[in-house]
Amino acid sequence: MQTADQLRELLARIDRRGYPAYKDTRGAWRFPGYVLGIDHVQGDPFASPSKLSIHLEGKAAGFPPSLYDTPARRLALQDGLTRRFGRGVEQFSHRAKGSGQSGLLSVSRCGQQILERTACRLDPATGGLTLRFEVGFPANGRTINARELEKILFDFLPQCVRENLLYSRLDPKQLQAAADLADNQQAIRQALPQLGLCAFVANGSLLPRASGVSDLPMAGGVPFQSPPELEVSIPVPHGGPVKGMGLRQGVTLIVGGGYHGKSTLLKALEQGVYDHIAGDGREYVLTDATAVKLRAEDGRCIHRTDISLFINHLPNSKDTRQFSTPDASGSTSQAANLVEGLEAGSRVLLMDEDTSATNFMVRDELMQRVICREMEPITPLIDRIRELYDRYGVSTILVAGSSGAFFHVADTILQMDRYRPREITALAKGEAAQFPPLAPPPAPGEAPGFARRPQPCPELGGDRLKVKGLGRDGVQVNRLTVDLRQVEQLADGEQSAALGYCLAYAQSRRLLDGKHTLTQVVDALEGVLDRQGLEALCENRSSVANLARPRRQELFACFNRCRELRF
C-alpha cells in the first residue's frame, strides 16, 4: 500500500497532462487514520464521477459494539453515518473548480426510509468502516488540474472524515437514540403476528406528506389518533409501551369521503414495510414486512402466470393456468399482480380502489342481473377476498370510496373523517344487511401453481455489463429495459439499480437455466445478499455501484416485468 505523500507526488507529476493520466491514481493510499481507495477513475471530466472509498479500522472509528451488535442497530448506524458524511461533503462540493463534473463530491442521497446500502458498510466482527462516495476529478477542458484534486483529497476529505466518521467527534446521545429507535421498531414488527395484527400506526404519527413530490412530513398536518376500539399498547425496550391503532389480520376496509385521508393512510402503510428515520412522522407506522401494494397495470407483460383463481373460460380458449401476454389489460394485470404477490410469499395485500380495475374488484347487482355469472370470465376480488384469508392466510387492506359491496366481507371497517379514523364496522354491517348479495360466492378455486422456470436470457449477459438505474421508474441492463413505474413500494432509485444487478447476476451464475423455479432463483439471490451483501452483485468488487437492497417482493416484480425473459 502506498502513502499519502506518494499520492501527492504523483499528482504533482501528472498535473496539466491529458486526463487519462488520472488513471495512475487508482489504488489504496494510506492517510493518517484511514485508507483512501481510488477505485474507479472516470475517463473524461464530463463522464460519471470517479468512485472512491474511505476505510477505517475498528479502533480508529471507535464505535462501541453496542451500537451495531444487532442487524437493526447496525443498519441504523450505517444509515446515520451515510447521511452525516453526505452533509459533510455537500459543503465542499464544486469548491474545487474545473470543467464538467470537476469538484463534485457526493454520496448516496438517503430518503426518509432506512435502507441497506453499499454506501456505508460496518463490519460487525471488527467495527471496521467502509464508506463509498463519488468525486469529479478536476480538469481544465481535458487537461488535469491536479492542484484542485489535491485540495479535495488532502483538505476537504480529511476534514469530512474527522467530523463525520469518528465516534469521538459525534454526539453519543444522538447515536444511541437512533439505535434505540431501531430496537423499538424491531420489537413492534416482531409483536405484530403475535397480536394477530398485520399493521400498526402509533398515536401521534404524522401521515400526510408535504406534497405529491415530497416525502417530507406536512407542516401542520393532523396527528393520527387511533379509534378506541382498535387501540393496542405494544411494549418496547426503550421508553415504555407505544400505543396506537392495530389493524387485525383478515379483511380491512378503509372508507370515507374524498380528501379525508384514505389514500394517505394506505400510502403510509405501504411504506411501513421500511423503517423510517426520527422526525419523519411515520417512525412507528409498521406493516408486515411482506406486504405488497397491488394495482391495475395496463400494458405490462405476463409470463405463464396462473390467474385461474380470477379469470377462466376466455372466449379465445386461452389457458389461464399458464397465462402469458405482452400487453395485459387492467383486470388481467391486477390478477397477475395478486398471484405473483402470493408467489413472493406476501401475507398482506394493499389495494386502492382508485388504481384498481373496476371489473376485477366488483360487479354490481344490475350488471349481475344483465350479464349472468356463466357469461363472465372474471371472478371479481369481492368473491375471493374471504377465500384469500380463510384458505391462504393472506390479509387484505382495501381503500374504497364508491362501492359498499365490500361491507359484507370485511372484518374491520374504518372511516377516515378529516384525517381522523373511526371504527364503523357494526354500523356499516347493519346498513349492508339491507342489501344482501344477489348470488352466493363461487366455489373455492384451485390453488395457483408456482412452478415457473425462467430460461437463460442472452440480453442480460455479454463481455461488458452495463447497468443503468432509471430512478424509481426502472432499470436498464445493456439494451434491456425493465419498467418498474407501477411497483409502488420501491423507495429509492438505488433499489432499482440493484434489481438490474440481480438480473445480471442470476444470468451469470446460471440461475436462469430453465431448471430453477423463480422462487428458487430469488431464494438464491437473497442468500447471496444475506451472506455477502450487495457488493457481491458487482463483477468488479473494487468499484462497487451505488445500490440499496430491494425486498423479496420487488425482486419478483422485476423478474416478472422483464419482457425478454422466457419461462
C-alpha positions in Angstrom: 0.0 0.0 0.0 1.3 3.4 -0.9 1.3 6.5 1.3 -0.5 9.8 1.1 2.9 11.5 0.4 3.4 9.3 -2.6 -0.1 10.2 -3.9 0.8 13.9 -3.5 4.0 13.4 -5.5 2.0 11.5 -8.2 -0.5 14.4 -8.5 2.4 16.8 -9.0 3.8 14.7 -11.8 0.6 14.4 -13.8 -0.6 18.0 -13.3 -1.5 19.5 -16.7 -1.2 16.3 -18.5 -4.0 14.7 -20.5 -7.0 13.5 -18.5 -6.2 9.7 -19.0 -3.2 10.2 -16.8 -5.5 10.3 -13.8 -5.8 6.5 -14.2 -2.4 6.3 -12.4 -4.1 7.3 -9.1 -6.0 4.1 -8.8 -5.2 2.1 -5.8 -5.1 2.2 -2.0 -3.4 5.1 -0.2 -2.6 5.3 3.5 -3.7 8.6 5.1 -3.4 9.3 8.8 -6.1 7.3 10.5 -7.7 5.8 7.3 -7.1 4.3 3.9 -8.3 6.1 0.8 -9.3 3.9 -2.1 -9.5 5.3 -5.5 -11.5 2.5 -7.0 -12.5 3.8 -10.4 -11.3 6.8 -12.3 -13.6 8.5 -14.8 -12.3 8.6 -18.4 -13.4 12.2 -19.0 -14.4 15.2 -16.9 -17.9 15.0 -18.4 -18.3 11.3 -17.6 -19.8 9.8 -14.5 -17.7 10.8 -11.5 -14.8 8.7 -10.1 -15.6 6.2 -7.3 -13.7 6.5 -4.1 -13.9 4.9 -0.7 -12.7 5.5 2.9 -11.7 2.6 5.0 -11.3 2.9 8.8 -10.2 0.1 11.2 -12.5 -0.5 14.1 -10.1 1.1 16.6 -9.8 4.2 14.5 -13.6 4.6 14.0 -14.2 3.8 17.7 -17.9 2.9 17.6 -19.0 0.9 20.7 -20.2 -2.6 19.7 -23.5 -1.9 21.5 -24.3 0.5 18.5 -24.1 -2.3 15.9 -24.5 -5.6 17.8 -27.8 -6.4 16.0 -28.7 -6.1 12.3 -31.3 -3.4 13.1 -28.8 -1.3 15.1 -26.1 -1.8 12.5 -28.4 -0.7 9.7 -29.4 2.4 11.6 -25.8 3.3 12.3 -24.8 2.8 8.7 -27.7 5.0 7.6 -26.9 7.7 10.0 -23.2 7.8 9.0 -24.1 8.0 5.3 -26.4 11.0 6.0 -23.8 12.7 8.1 -21.0 12.2 5.6 -23.3 13.3 2.8 -24.0 16.6 4.6 -20.3 17.0 5.3 -19.1 16.6 1.7 -22.0 18.7 0.3 -20.5 21.8 1.8 -17.3 21.2 -0.3 -18.9 20.1 -3.5 -17.7 22.1 -6.5 -15.4 24.2 -4.4 -12.7 22.7 -6.5 -13.2 24.2 -9.9 -12.9 23.0 -13.5 -14.8 21.6 -16.5 -17.8 19.2 -16.5 -18.1 17.3 -13.2 -15.0 18.8 -11.7 -15.1 19.2 -8.0 -18.3 17.2 -7.4 -18.5 15.4 -4.1 -21.4 13.2 -3.4 -22.6 10.2 -1.5 -25.8 8.2 -1.8 -28.8 10.5 -1.1 -30.9 8.9 1.6 -34.7 9.4 1.7 -36.9 9.0 4.7 -36.5 5.2 4.8 -33.6 3.4 6.3 -32.2 1.0 3.7 -29.2 -1.3 3.5 -26.8 0.4 1.0 -23.4 -0.1 -0.4 -22.6 3.5 0.5 -21.7 2.5 4.1 -20.7 -0.9 5.5 -19.7 -1.6 9.0 -18.1 -5.0 9.8 -19.9 -6.5 12.8 -16.9 -8.6 13.7 -14.3 -5.8 13.9 -16.2 -2.5 13.8 -14.3 -1.5 10.7 -16.0 1.0 8.5 -16.1 1.5 4.7 -17.8 4.5 3.1 -18.1 4.9 -0.6 -18.7 8.2 -2.5 -18.0 9.9 -5.8 -15.7 12.7 -6.8 -15.5 14.6 -10.0 -11.7 14.7 -10.7 -11.0 18.4 -11.8 -9.8 19.4 -15.2 -9.4 22.4 -17.4 -11.0 21.3 -20.6 -9.5 17.8 -20.8 -6.3 18.7 -19.0 -5.7 17.5 -15.5 -5.9 20.2 -12.7 -4.2 18.2 -10.0 -3.9 21.1 -7.6 -7.7 21.2 -7.3 -7.8 17.4 -6.8 -5.2 17.9 -4.1 -7.5 20.3 -2.3 -10.2 17.6 -2.3 -8.1 14.7 -1.2 -5.8 16.4 1.3 -8.0 19.2 2.7 -11.7 18.6 2.2 -11.9 14.8 2.7 -9.8 14.5 5.9 -12.0 17.2 7.5 -15.1 15.2 6.5 -13.7 12.0 7.9 -12.7 13.6 11.2 -16.0 15.3 11.7 -18.4 12.7 10.5 -16.9 9.2 10.7 -15.2 9.1 14.1 -17.2 8.3 17.2 -15.2 10.7 19.3 -16.4 13.6 17.2 -20.1 12.7 17.2 -23.0 13.1 19.6 -23.3 9.8 21.5 -26.8 10.6 22.7 -28.0 11.1 19.1 -26.3 7.8 18.0 -27.9 6.0 21.0 -31.3 7.4 20.2 -31.1 6.0 16.6 -30.1 2.6 18.0 -33.0 2.7 20.5 -35.5 3.6 17.8 -34.3 0.7 15.7 -34.8 -1.6 18.7 -38.3 -0.3 19.2 -39.2 -0.7 15.6 -37.9 -4.2 15.5 -39.8 -5.1 18.7 -43.1 -3.8 17.2 -42.6 -5.8 14.0 -42.0 -8.9 16.0 -45.1 -8.3 18.0 -47.5 -7.9 15.1 -48.1 -11.6 14.3 -48.2 -12.5 18.0 -51.0 -10.0 18.4 -52.9 -11.1 15.3 -52.1 -7.8 13.6 -50.9 -7.0 10.1 -50.1 -3.3 10.7 -49.7 -0.7 13.4 -50.0 3.1 13.4 -48.9 4.8 16.5 -50.8 7.7 18.1 -49.3 11.0 17.2 -47.9 9.8 13.8 -47.9 12.4 11.1 -49.0 10.7 7.9 -49.6 13.5 5.4 -46.6 14.4 3.2 -45.5 17.9 2.3 -46.6 17.5 -1.3 -47.2 14.9 -4.0 -43.5 15.1 -5.0 -42.0 15.4 -1.4 -41.8 12.6 1.1 -41.2 15.0 3.9 -43.9 15.4 6.6 -46.5 18.1 6.1 -46.2 21.1 8.4 -49.3 21.4 10.4 -50.7 18.0 9.5 -53.3 16.3 11.6 -51.6 13.8 14.1 -53.0 10.3 14.0 -55.2 9.1 16.8 -56.5 5.5 17.0 -60.1 4.8 17.4 -60.7 3.3 20.9 -62.0 0.0 19.5 -58.7 -0.6 17.7 -56.2 0.8 20.1 -53.4 -1.5 21.3 -50.4 -1.0 23.5 -47.1 -2.6 22.4 -44.2 -2.9 24.9 -40.9 -1.7 23.5 -37.3 -1.9 25.0 -36.9 1.9 25.3 -39.3 4.5 26.5 -42.2 2.4 27.6 -45.2 1.0 25.6 -46.3 2.5 22.3 -50.0 3.0 21.8 -51.8 3.2 18.5 -54.1 1.5 16.0 -53.6 -2.2 15.4 -55.1 -3.4 12.1 -56.1 -7.0 12.6 -55.4 -9.8 10.2 -58.3 -10.5 7.8 -60.1 -8.1 5.6 -59.9 -4.4 6.5 -61.9 -1.8 4.6 -60.9 1.9 4.7 -63.7 4.2 3.6 -64.7 7.9 3.7 -65.2 10.9 1.6 -62.8 12.3 -0.9 -59.7 14.1 0.5 -60.4 12.8 4.0 -57.1 10.7 4.2 -58.0 7.2 3.0 -55.1 7.0 0.4 -52.8 8.9 2.8 -53.3 6.2 5.4 -52.8 3.4 2.8 -49.6 5.1 1.4 -48.2 5.2 5.0 -49.0 1.5 5.4 -47.4 0.5 2.1 -44.2 2.4 3.1 -44.5 0.9 6.6 -42.6 -2.2 5.3 -39.5 0.0 5.8 -38.2 1.6 9.0 -38.2 5.4 8.9 -35.8 8.0 10.4 -36.6 10.0 13.5 -38.7 13.1 12.7 -40.3 11.5 9.6 -43.7 11.2 11.4 -44.0 7.6 10.4 -41.4 6.1 12.7 -44.0 3.9 14.3 -46.1 3.1 11.2 -45.1 -0.5 10.7 -46.6 -3.0 8.3 -46.0 -6.7 7.9 -42.7 -6.8 6.0 -44.1 -8.9 3.2 -47.0 -6.6 2.4 -47.3 -5.8 -1.3 -49.2 -2.9 -2.9 -51.3 -4.1 -5.9 -52.8 -2.1 -8.7 -54.0 -2.4 -12.3 -51.1 -2.2 -14.7 -52.3 -1.9 -18.3 -49.7 -2.9 -20.8 -47.4 -5.0 -18.6 -46.1 -8.3 -19.7 -47.2 -11.5 -18.0 -45.2 -14.7 -18.1 -47.1 -18.0 -17.8 -48.8 -17.0 -14.6 -51.7 -18.9 -13.1 -54.5 -16.4 -12.9 -57.3 -19.0 -13.0 -58.3 -18.1 -9.4 -59.8 -14.9 -11.0 -60.1 -15.4 -14.8 -61.3 -18.5 -16.6 -63.1 -19.6 -19.7 -61.9 -16.9 -22.0 -63.7 -16.7 -25.4 -60.4 -17.5 -27.2 -59.9 -20.6 -25.0 -56.6 -19.2 -23.8 -55.1 -21.2 -20.9 -55.4 -19.1 -17.8 -53.4 -21.5 -15.6 -50.3 -20.6 -17.7 -51.4 -17.1 -18.9 -49.0 -15.1 -21.0 -49.4 -11.8 -22.8 -47.1 -8.9 -23.8 -49.9 -6.3 -23.2 -52.1 -7.1 -20.3 -55.5 -5.4 -19.6 -56.3 -3.8 -16.3 -58.1 -6.8 -14.9 -55.6 -9.5 -16.1 -52.6 -7.4 -14.9 -54.1 -6.9 -11.4 -55.0 -10.6 -11.2 -51.4 -11.4 -12.2 -50.0 -8.9 -9.7 -52.0 -10.6 -6.9 -51.0 -14.1 -7.8 -47.4 -13.0 -8.2 -47.6 -11.4 -4.7 -48.7 -14.8 -3.3 -45.8 -16.4 -5.1 -43.5 -14.0 -3.4 -44.8 -15.0 0.0 -46.8 -11.9 0.8 -49.1 -12.2 3.7 -50.8 -8.8 3.3 -52.3 -7.2 0.1 -52.7 -3.5 -0.1 -55.1 -2.0 -2.7 -56.7 1.3 -3.5 -59.9 1.4 -5.5 -58.6 4.5 -7.4 -55.8 2.5 -9.0 -57.6 -0.8 -9.5 -59.5 -2.3 -12.4 -63.2 -1.9 -11.7 -64.2 -5.2 -13.3 -61.5 -7.0 -11.3 -62.8 -5.6 -8.0 -66.6 -6.0 -8.1 -69.7 -6.5 -10.2 -72.8 -4.6 -9.1 -76.3 -6.1 -8.8 -77.6 -4.7 -12.0 -74.6 -6.0 -14.0 -75.1 -9.4 -12.4 -78.7 -9.4 -13.5 -78.0 -8.4 -17.1 -74.8 -10.5 -17.5 -75.0 -13.8 -15.7 -72.0 -15.3 -14.0 -71.7 -18.0 -16.6 -71.1 -15.4 -19.3 -68.4 -13.5 -17.3 -64.9 -15.0 -17.3 -63.7 -12.7 -14.4 -64.4 -13.8 -10.8 -64.0 -10.4 -9.1 -61.9 -9.9 -6.0 -65.0 -9.5 -3.8 -65.8 -13.1 -4.4 -62.3 -14.3 -3.5 -61.2 -11.9 -0.8 -62.5 -14.0 2.1 -61.0 -17.1 0.5 -57.6 -15.4 0.3 -57.7 -15.1 4.1 -59.6 -18.1 5.2 -57.7 -20.6 2.9 -54.3 -19.0 2.4 -54.0 -16.7 5.4 -53.5 -13.6 3.3 -55.0 -10.4 4.7 -56.2 -7.5 2.6 -56.3 -3.8 3.4 -58.5 -2.1 0.8 -59.4 1.6 0.3 -62.9 2.0 -1.2 -64.8 5.2 -1.7 -67.6 4.4 -4.2 -68.7 0.8 -3.7 -70.2 -0.5 -0.4 -70.2 -4.1 -1.7 -67.1 -5.0 0.4 -69.0 -4.2 3.6 -70.4 -7.7 3.5 -66.9 -9.4 3.5 -64.9 -7.0 5.7 -63.8 -7.9 9.2 -62.9 -4.3 10.1 -64.3 -1.2 8.6 -62.5 2.1 9.2 -63.9 5.5 8.2 -61.4 8.4 7.7 -63.0 11.6 8.7 -60.8 14.7 8.2 -57.7 12.5 8.6 -59.1 11.0 11.8 -60.1 7.3 11.8 -63.4 6.0 13.2 -64.3 2.3 13.6 -67.7 1.8 12.0 -67.9 -2.0 11.5 -71.2 -2.5 13.3 -72.8 0.5 11.6 -71.7 -0.5 8.1 -72.7 -4.1 8.6 -76.1 -3.1 9.8 -76.6 -1.0 6.6 -75.2 -3.7 4.4 -77.8 -6.2 5.8 -80.5 -4.3 3.9 -78.6 -5.0 0.6 -78.0 -8.8 0.5 -75.7 -10.1 -2.2 -77.5 -11.2 -5.3 -75.7 -14.5 -5.6 -73.7 -16.7 -3.2 -69.9 -16.6 -3.7 -68.5 -19.1 -6.2 -66.9 -22.4 -5.1 -63.3 -22.1 -4.0 -60.8 -22.0 -6.8 -57.8 -24.3 -7.4 -54.7 -23.1 -5.6 -52.4 -21.2 -8.0 -49.4 -23.1 -9.3 -45.9 -21.7 -8.7 -43.5 -23.7 -10.8 -42.4 -21.2 -13.4 -38.8 -21.7 -14.5 -37.0 -18.7 -16.2 -34.8 -19.6 -19.2 -31.4 -18.2 -20.0 -31.6 -14.6 -21.2 -28.7 -13.6 -23.6 -29.7 -9.9 -23.3 -28.6 -10.0 -19.7 -25.0 -11.2 -20.5 -22.1 -10.1 -22.6 -18.4 -9.2 -22.2 -19.2 -5.8 -20.7 -22.2 -5.5 -18.4 -23.7 -2.0 -18.3 -26.4 -1.4 -15.6 -28.1 2.0 -15.6 -30.7 2.9 -13.0 -33.6 5.0 -14.2 -34.6 6.2 -10.8 -37.6 4.5 -9.4 -39.0 4.2 -12.9 -36.9 1.2 -13.9 -33.5 -0.2 -14.8 -31.6 -0.8 -18.0 -29.2 -3.7 -18.3 -27.3 -3.5 -21.5 -30.1 -2.9 -24.1 -32.8 -4.4 -21.9 -35.1 -2.1 -20.0 -37.5 -3.2 -17.2 -40.3 -0.8 -16.5 -40.9 -0.5 -12.7 -43.1 2.6 -12.6 -46.0 0.8 -11.2 -44.0 -1.1 -8.5 -45.1 1.5 -5.9 -43.1 0.2 -2.9 -39.7 0.9 -4.4 -38.4 3.7 -2.2 -35.1 4.6 -3.9 -33.6 4.6 -7.3 -30.6 2.6 -5.9 -33.0 -0.3 -5.3 -33.9 -0.2 -8.9 -30.3 -0.4 -9.9 -29.8 -3.3 -7.5 -32.6 -5.1 -9.2 -30.7 -4.8 -12.5 -27.6 -6.2 -11.0 -29.7 -9.1 -9.6 -31.0 -9.9 -13.1 -27.4 -9.9 -14.4 -26.1 -11.9 -11.5 -28.8 -14.6 -11.9 -27.8 -14.9 -15.6 -24.1 -15.0 -15.0 -24.4 -17.6 -12.2 -26.7 -19.7 -14.4 -29.6 -19.5 -12.1 -31.7 -18.8 -15.2 -31.3 -22.3 -16.6 -34.9 -23.5 -17.1 -34.4 -25.8 -14.1 -34.6 -23.4 -11.2 -38.1 -22.1 -10.4 -38.4 -18.3 -10.0 -38.8 -18.9 -6.2 -35.5 -20.8 -6.1 -33.8 -18.0 -8.1 -35.0 -15.4 -5.7 -34.1 -17.6 -2.7 -30.6 -17.9 -4.1 -30.2 -14.2 -4.6 -31.4 -13.4 -1.1 -28.9 -15.9 0.2 -26.1 -14.1 -1.5 -27.2 -10.8 -0.3 -27.6 -12.1 3.3 -24.1 -13.7 3.3 -22.1 -11.3 1.2 -24.0 -8.1 0.9 -24.9 -6.0 -2.1 -21.3 -5.8 -3.1 -21.4 -9.4 -4.3 -23.6 -8.4 -7.2 -20.9 -6.2 -8.8 -18.4 -8.1 -11.0 -15.7 -5.6 -10.2 -15.5 -5.7 -6.4 -13.0 -2.8 -6.3 -15.6 -0.5 -7.9 -18.9 -1.1 -6.3 -22.0 0.6 -7.7 -24.4 2.7 -5.6 -27.0 0.2 -4.6 -29.7 -0.2 -2.0 -31.3 -3.6 -1.1 -34.7 -4.3 -2.5 -37.2 -6.6 -0.8 -38.1 -10.1 -1.9 -41.4 -8.7 -3.3 -39.6 -6.3 -5.6 -37.2 -9.0 -6.8 -40.2 -11.0 -8.0 -41.7 -7.9 -9.5 -38.6 -7.1 -11.5 -38.2 -10.6 -13.0 -41.9 -10.7 -13.8 -41.7 -7.4 -15.7 -38.6 -8.3 -17.7 -40.1 -8.7 -21.2 -37.0 -10.5 -22.6 -37.3 -13.4 -20.0 -38.9 -16.6 -21.1 -40.5 -19.1 -18.7 
